[in-house]
């Protein structure tokens, strides 16, 4: 029997991100002064140090910047999902998000692969952002 899924630590700072994911939406912080997109959630812009940050909708699209196929997960919850495809995704807005790739085709991942956000609601107000390979057009 597998142990329960490991979950992120939710704080006042990152609650909007996880709440939006529970609703099937990707939001990121954006600096109101220098207009740069920011991820991970912060109290001040890492580019201009402004504390004027807002949460804005993101497209949910991006490309794989880097990846690793994991055959020996560090948590037994993931044992039935081998290989686990861990991806660094550069979303269209600019920031890198680290997550996993879902889908039967996840082992076909490559650097530069187009991806789209996928969401998992794990509890009231807590959602996780994953990615899937974008369908071929």
N, C-alpha and C positions, 0 to 999 in steps of 0.2 A: 504494500500500500504506500502510495506516495504521500509525502508531507504536503501541507498546504502551500499554495503559491506564495513566494516571497513578494512582498509589496513595498513600494517606496514609503519613505517617511513623509507624511503630509504636514506642511507648516503653513502659517499665515501667508508667507511669501509665494509658495507654489500652489496653493489651493485653486486659484483661477485656472491654471493649466490643467490640473487633474479633473476639475469639475467640468470644464469644456470637453475634455476627452470623454467623459461619461455621457455627454450629449452628442458624441460623434463629431466634434469640432476640434480643429487645431488652432490654438491661439498662441501668439508669441508676444513678448514685450517689444515695444518700440519706443525709442527715445524721442520725446517731443522737441528737443533742441537740435540734435544733429541728425535726426530722422533715421538712425541705424536700427536694424532689427537685432534683438538680443535673445540669446538662449545660452544658458540656463537662467532662471529667474534671479533677479538681483535687485538691490535697493538703489543702486546708482549705475548709470551708464558706464561701461568699461572703456568707452572711447572718449567721452567728453566730461565724465564725472557728474553730469546732471542727475538730479533726483526726480526729474519730470518724465516719468515712464508711464506708459499706458499699455493695456492689452489690446491687441488687434487680431482680427482673423487672418490666418495664413492659408495659402492655397492647398497645402497638404501634398504638393508635388515636390519631387526633388530627384537627385541622382546619387548613386552609391559612390561615396568618396573612398571608402575602404571597407573591408569585410573580413570575417573569419568564420570558417565552419568549425563548430565545436562538437567533438565526438565524445568528450568526457566532461559533461557539465559540472559545475561546482555546487549545484543544488539538485537533489534527487527529483524535485518536481519536474525538471526538464528531461529526465531520462527517456521518457516515452516520445520525445520530440526530436530525437537525434536524426540527422545533424541539426543542431541549432545554428542558424545563420545570424550572427551578430553583425550589424551594419552601422557604419557612420554615414549618415545621409546629409548631404548638403541640400537643404530645402531651397526652393526658388527664391525665398527672401534673403538667403545668405548664410544663416547660422548652420552649424553642424549639430545634428541630433543623433544620439546613440540609442539604438533600439534593436529589435530583432525583426527578422523577415518571416512572414507567414506564408503559407501556401505549399502545395505539393512540389512546386517548381523552385523552392527556395535554394536548393543546392546548385541551381543554374545561375546564381548571382555572379556578377562581374563588376569590376570598377567601371563606373560610367553608366550602369544600368539605370533606366528610369524607374522610379518607384512612386507609389501613392500611399498616403496614410491610411491605416486601418485602425479601428478602435475596439477596445474591449472594456465593457463596464464590469467592474469587479465588485462594486458595492454602491450604495447610495452616495452619489457625489464623487466617486473615485473611478476614474477611467484611465486606461493605459493606451499610449500611442505605439502602434506597431507600424510596419510597412509591408507592402506587397509589391512584387514586380508589376509594373504597369502593363496593361494589355497591349499587344502589338497593334499598330494601326494599319 
